[in-house]
Amino acid sequence: MLQNIVKLAVSNYKNQTGGAQHASNETDVMVVFITLILVIFLLAFFGKYLWNEILVKAVSICKPINSWIDLLGLVILFNILFMR
């Protein structure tokens, strides 16, 4: 869903700036890059809060994290362990 929103925004921006002649691959790469940046941004600002304020209180074995980089490492670890 987020990727579709970003793709639409990039397509609209390119059409407004006269960049409609660019290849579809270039647009797709830009969409993936912008989506990745948005996900990391959301993880940085909301992930640490959700972990420390909700998960730590709900699950007794979880400990608070110090920075969003710790959370990013956990996300990467879980993606490696539970890859589909």
Secondary structure, 3 states (H helix, E strand, C coil): CHHHHHHHHHHHHHHHCCCCCCCHHHHHHHHHHHHHHHHHHHHHHHHHHHHHHHHHHHCCCCCCCCCHHHHHHHHHHHHHHCCC
